[in-house]
Amino acid sequence: MNNKRNIYKDFEHPFAQFVRIVGKGKNGARSLTFDEAYQAFSMILKDEVLDVQLGAFLMLLRVKEESVDELTGFVQATRDQLNFKPLDVDLDWSSYAGKRKHYPWFLLAALTLAKHGYKIVMHGASGHTINRLYTEQVLEYLGFPICQNDLDVEQQLNQRNFAYIPLEAISPILSDLISLRNVMGLRSPIHTLARLINPFNAKATMQAIFHPAYRASHQRAAFQLGYQNSAVIKGEGGEFERNPDAKTLICGIKDGETYEHELPKLTDNRSPIEEELDLAVFKAVWEAKQTHEYGEIAVTETMGIALYTMGACSSYEDAMQRAKTLWAERF
């Protein structure tokens, strides 16, 4: 690493300009333009950046919070370096947060939709935050394979209408970057942009965020990326899952037009947190051998948002009713 740095004693590294733009003090710093963000992230993806530059760049962005143009530029640079086979996908579902307090009910919503013929690709990363239960672990427990390439995705869509592909299989570099969570002690813009990749150009996309302020930036970035149908919510635990204990504001795109819609709180009191996330219980609910009041509301409500986002229902009211029917008829 020192030898690498010494090369630049007499001339500036080409990536230094981007660190300077975002880090030049309170009065001198500014956000990157779309073109600058695109160029900077293309260099990162091609491994043309020193580790010290990368760490500084990501943390400076984290402190100031990435702009919509930056986010869009990063995502577009990522999408342009993918070389996946075109597939017919109804819904791109990102899953990067993991669960800690409640079961991953959103997963049963996705699997129910797949049972009824909707083609869903889910992508995510596991292990980047300690003490969380990740989608990949749950799917393996339920007997679903983890895809390693686009051919695997195509096969699973043909067999089950559902495929899960980890970020590592989409972009090893992005996977390494998201794993820096435990090194830096903070999330970075990678956690945000990964949710927006939509690697197979699905007709609709869904992303969840931790912090409410990110709802609008995700919505605007999806709009700038040209996504025609999209939904962003503050999901339970950061996953795309409706929390029945709270109002849910959806920042969406419907047929190329942005909109906002708020779903009401559905419970009188805050539902109890699970003492432990026992996947045998989770599987029993999926197989209709056990009921779970909170979980089944979360499943159908989450499914309703997905149905409306995909254009399968013309209103949220119709979507929620349809979701209850699909859940009841999942076998």
N, C-alpha and C positions, 0 to 999 in steps of 0.2 A: 504493500500500500504506500509506504514512504517513497519507494522508487517511482511509483506512478505519479505521486504528487510532485516529486522533484522535476519531472519532465516540464512542469508548468511554472518553473522559476522565472523564465524570461518571457513568456507569453501567456495570455489568459485562456483558460479552458472554455470551450464554446458554451458549456452549460452555466458558467458563472453569471452570465447576463440575466438569467431567469431567477437565480437566487437573489441577485441585486435588486431586481424589480420589486419582489415581494418583501424584501428585508431591509430596504434602505431607510430605516428609521420612521418615526411617527409622521413626519411631514413629507419625506421623499418617497416612501413606498406607495405602490398602487397594485391593483389587481392586474393579472395578465389578460390580454385580449384573447379571443378565441384562437387566432392564429398562433400566438405565442404559447398558449396552453397546449395546443395541438403539437407544436414543434418540441416543446419541453418534454411532454409525456412520450412522444415518439422516441426521443433519445433515451428515456428511462426504460422503455420496453425493449429497446435494442441493446441495453446494458452498456450505454456509452457515457455513463455518469459515475463519478467516484462516490464511494459510500458516504464520505463526509458531506458531500454536496447533497446527496439524496436525503440524508437525515435532516440536514438544515432546511432543505426545501419543504419537506413534508411537515415539519413542525412549525415553520413559519406560516404555511397555509392553514394549519390547524388553529393557530393563535388568531389569525385574522378571519378565518372561515372562508372557504372557497366561494367565489362568485359563480353565477349561473354560466357565464362565458367560460370560466375556467373548467367547471364541471363538464360542460358540453364538449369543450376541446379535448379533455382527458378521455371522455367516453368515445368520442369519434375516432381518436387516435387508436384506441384499443380495438374498436370494431373494424377499423381499416386493416389491422394486422391479423385478424382472424381469417381462417381459410376453411370454414365449415361448409359441408354440403348443404344446399338449400333444402329445407324441410317444411312441410305444411304443419304449422303449430298455431293453435288457437290462443294460448295464453302462456306468457313468460312470467314465472313466479320466482322472485328472488328470496333467498332464505339465508341470511348471514348473521343473525343475532344469537340464535340459540335460546333455550328456555331455562328459567330458574325457579319461578314461583308456580307456574301452571304447566300442564301438559301441552305439547304442540298440537293443539286442536286444529290449527290451520291445515295440518297435513291430512287429516281425515276429510276436510273440506275438499282439498285437491284430489284425493283418491276417489271420493264419491263422484266428483265431476267426471273424472276419467272413466269410472264405471259406466257412466251414462253417455260416453262417446266424445267428450271434449278432450282434445289433445293438448296436454300440458307438459311444458319443460320447466323443471325447477333446477336452480343452480345455487350453490352456496359454498361456504367454507366452514370447517370445524376446528375447534381447539384453540382459536386465537384469543379467547377470553376464558379464564379459569372458572371452574365450577358452573358450567352451563351444559345443558343437554342439547346436542346438535342434531339436525335433521338426518344427516348421514347415519348416525348411530341408530336412530329410530327406524329408518328404512331397512337397515341391515337386520334389525331385530324382527321386523315384519316380513322379512324374506324377499325384499326387493334388491335387485342388483344395482351397483353403483357404476354408472357409465364412465368409460375412459376416453371415448372419442365420439365423433359424429355418427359413425356406423352403429355403435352401441345405442345411441340415442334413437336412431331410425328404427332399429330392431325393437326397442322397448315401446316406442310409440305405436308400432304395428301390432305388438302383442297385447299391450295394456293401456294404451293411450296416455301413458305417464312415463316420464324419464327424469332421472336426477343425474346431473353432471357436476362434479366438484370444480371449484375455481381452478384448482391445480391442473385439471385436464383442459380447461379453457385457456389459461395463461399461467404457466409456472412462475413467471416473474411477479404477476399480481398476487399469486398465492404466497410467495415469499414476503411480499410487501405487507400483506394483511397480517401475517404472522408477527410482524414487528410490534404489534399491540403489546405483547408481554415484555418487549425490550425497551420500548419508549415509555410504557406506562399510560399511553394515550392512544385513542383511535386516530387514524389519519384520513385524508380524503379518499383513500382506497376503499374504505368501508362504505363511502357514499357512492362512488362511481361504479363499483362492482354491481350494485343493485340495478343499474341502468343499462348494462351491456346489451341485454336482449340478443344473445349470440345467434339465434336462428330466425331473427326477424319475425317473431310471433305477431299475430294480428292485434293482440292486446297485451299490455304489461301491467304488473302490480308491484309496488315497492312499499315497504314500511320503514319508518324512521323512529329514532329514539326521541329526538328533540323537536317540538312543534315548529320551530323556525325553519326547519329543513323541508317541511311539507311543500311550501310554495316554491323553493328552489328546485326541488325534484320535479314538480309539475312543470315549471318553466323550462327546465333542461329537457324533459321529455318532449315538450312542445317544439323546442328548437331542434331537437334531433329528428323531428318529423313523425313522431309516434302519433298515430291517429286515435287510439283508444288506450287510456291509461288511468290508473287510480293510485293515489298516495294517501296513506293514513299513518297516524301515530298508533302503531300496533302494540298489542300486549307483549311486553318484553322486547320490543323492537322487531318482532316478526309480523308478517301481514296476517294479523288475526284480530278480529273485532273483539273488544273488551266490553262485555255486557254491563260492567259496573260503571261505565263512563260514556258520555257523549262521544261520538266519533265523527270528526269532520273529514270528509273526503274531498281532496283536491284532485280533480280528474280532468280527463280529456275525452270528449265524446264526439266521434266523427270529425276530428280535427279542431274542435272548439273546446276551450277550457270552461270548467264549471266548478262550483262548490256545492256540496250537499251535506247536511248534518243529520246523522242518525241519533235518536234519543237514547238516553240511559235506560236500561231495561230492568235493573234490579234496585230494590230499596236500600239494601246494605251491601257493603263491600264483601264479595265472596271470600271464603277462607282460602288461604294459601295452602297448597299441598305440603304435607309434612315430608313426604319423599315422592319422587317421580318414579313410581313403580310401573315399568312398561307392561307388565302382565295385566294391570288394571286398564291401561290405555288400549291394549289389544282386545281385551274383553268388551270394552265399549264399542270398538270398531266391529266386532263380531256379533254385536247385539246380545251378548251374554250378561251384560251389566249396563246399568244406566248411570248417567252423570249429568245432573241438571245444568250446572254452569257450562260444562264442556259441550253439551249438545246444543245449547244456545249459541255458544261461540262458533261451533261448526256451521250451523245453518245460516247465521248472520254473515259469517265470512264468505260462505258459498254464495249468498245473495249478492254481495258486492261484486264477486267474480262474474256472476251471471249477467249483471247489468253492464259491467265493464266490457264483457265480450259481445254485448249486443244481443244476448239470448232473450232478454226481457226488456220491455219498453219503459218500465218504471221500477223504482226500488221496492215499492209495495208488491208488485207482481213477482219481482225477483226473490223476495223473502218467502213468499208463499210457495213458489216453485222449488226453492231450496229445501223447505221442509218436506215436500213430496219426494224429492230426489233422495234425501237422507233416509226417509222411511222405506224407500224402494231400492236401497243400495245392494240388495242381493237378488 
